[in-house]
Amino acid sequence: MKIVLIIIGVIVAIAGAGCALGGGALAVIAGSDGWIDTGTHRFDTSTRALVSESAEIEDADPGISAFGDVRVRIRARSADPEREVFIGIARSADVERYLAGVEHDVITDIEFGDFNLDKRLEAGSRTPGEPAGETFWSAWQSGPGQQEVDWEVEDGEYRAVIMNADASRGIDVRGSFGVKIPYALAIGIGLAAAGLIVLAIGVLIIVLAARSATKPRAAPPPAPDAPPAAAGPPLAPEPPPAVAEPPPPDA
């Protein structure tokens, strides 16, 4: 039973530590403004556009219903100061229609540890019109220097697009992606506090179980003294030794 309690305590302590670390990390990453940002990295392609995979967002998604107004922010600056950058977010069907027959790269995965961008080439030979001239964008920015799109997430299926403003080939930008979750700082602090409490409970269980396991056992009470043997009947006194009678005198 004591070993079981120690195992339970270890599990509880590990869960509490994980919750505390996760909450602390969220609070640190989000900061006071609530933005969780990837940092600035290089995004490039020899084609005419960099496009995210389609993301379907529903009102019932936890990120929408639980946290309120979630926002997405995309920043990009061309490595060539002479080139203008375009950033846009639009419904997937509109983006696919605009880029149909246009050579572009679809971003399939981003690894931010050693930063690696996995892309899938979509072949094509058509030259699209300048993206800023289209009217289907839900949010967009275009121009020289750093451009930024700050978009409130909406219900639907969307894709993000980075292009040169003139729709020319060869994109080379320094960009970042961020998400703003309302109350992220408060959520992180709450998770950290709850995790510390659970961790303390787990440690307490371990300590109590360990103390119980090492507590010396009380010595058993001594056995009662054996009762004295019952006295037998009194022994008869030994008869006195016989005295030899003197021989009779000679006649």
Secondary structure, 3 states (H helix, E strand, C coil): CHHHHHHHHHHHHHHHHHHHHHHHHHHHHHCCCCEEECCCEEEEECCCCEEECCEEECCCCHHHHCCCCCEEEEEEEECCCCCCEEEEEEEHHHHHHHCCCCCEEEEEEEECCCCEEEEEEECCCCCCCCHHHCCCCCEEEEECCCEEEEEECCCEEEEEEEEECCCCCCEEEEEEEEEECCCHHHHHHHHHHHHHHHHHHHHHHHHHHHHHHHCCCCCCCCCCCCCCCCCCCCCCCCCCCCCCCCCCCCC
